[in-house]
Amino acid sequence: MGPGGWLVETLYRDLALSFEGRDKVLGEFLVKFTADRPGILAALSNVFADHGINMLNISVNRTQLLLHFIVDLTNSDSSLNDLERELRKFSFVEWVRYRVVEREAFMVPSMIMPTFRDHQVLILELERIKDLLANTDFRRVIRDLGSADSSALRNSNLSELVRMGQFRGLGRITLVERDGVITIRSCSELNDKHVIEELMIEYYTGFLTQALKASVEVVNKSYNGDCVSVSFKVLK
């Protein structure tokens, strides 16, 4: 909920596993910078913009001091050597790596890898795991994941902590706590509500048990439009 209680729009962050390249020249740039300072992203982005290069995707890892760009070079008025030379002019740039894919059906980025807390991750659409929900070992993995996420966080504000499930792909998450019952609501027009419900039960059972240092049980489940609500009671 935003200021005044209004529901804010949520950006769908595409992980950009591939980019359509038919009739295009696509480039992938990896830039190593020497220190994390304000204005670095803007300065490098302006170099691409000044040469008529459209940026399709940008990622940054401040721990590694790396910036990753996917760009459309089709209408660029500069050579790649000139572009690299201009990027390297900045005192904060240590090195630049790039590759170009010309008029292939797709380009798959090769200079970037999906990670979470410096661990490599496997990305699956939720619709592909429907058949696994009846498997007790799989459900245990989801419950353990919730417990691990909870133990890694230090914020004492539970309504903020539970948003970790949103990052994990469980929809837009909000929490209401009343009379010893914690209700967690997930809203998403993209997902199968029944799949989300089952995942929420396991994930937040593990999450809340770890966060509250107490057992919890599901006492209610409900649907409202694109939203799924699961209520947990804290057991004394």
Secondary structure as GFF3:
##gff-version 3
##sequence-region A 1 236
A	DSSP	three_ten_helix	3	5	.	.	.	ID=ss1
A	DSSP	beta_strand	19	20	.	.	.	ID=ss2
A	DSSP	beta_strand	25	33	.	.	.	ID=ss3
A	DSSP	alpha_helix	40	50	.	.	.	ID=ss4
A	DSSP	beta_strand	54	61	.	.	.	ID=ss5
A	DSSP	beta_strand	66	72	.	.	.	ID=ss6
A	DSSP	alpha_helix	80	88	.	.	.	ID=ss7
A	DSSP	beta_strand	93	102	.	.	.	ID=ss8
A	DSSP	beta_strand	106	107	.	.	.	ID=ss9
A	DSSP	beta_strand	115	116	.	.	.	ID=ss10
A	DSSP	beta_strand	119	120	.	.	.	ID=ss11
A	DSSP	three_ten_helix	126	132	.	.	.	ID=ss12
A	DSSP	alpha_helix	136	152	.	.	.	ID=ss13
A	DSSP	alpha_helix	158	161	.	.	.	ID=ss14
A	DSSP	alpha_helix	164	167	.	.	.	ID=ss15
A	DSSP	beta_strand	172	178	.	.	.	ID=ss16
A	DSSP	beta_strand	181	187	.	.	.	ID=ss17
A	DSSP	alpha_helix	193	212	.	.	.	ID=ss18
A	DSSP	beta_strand	216	224	.	.	.	ID=ss19
A	DSSP	beta_strand	227	234	.	.	.	ID=ss20
###
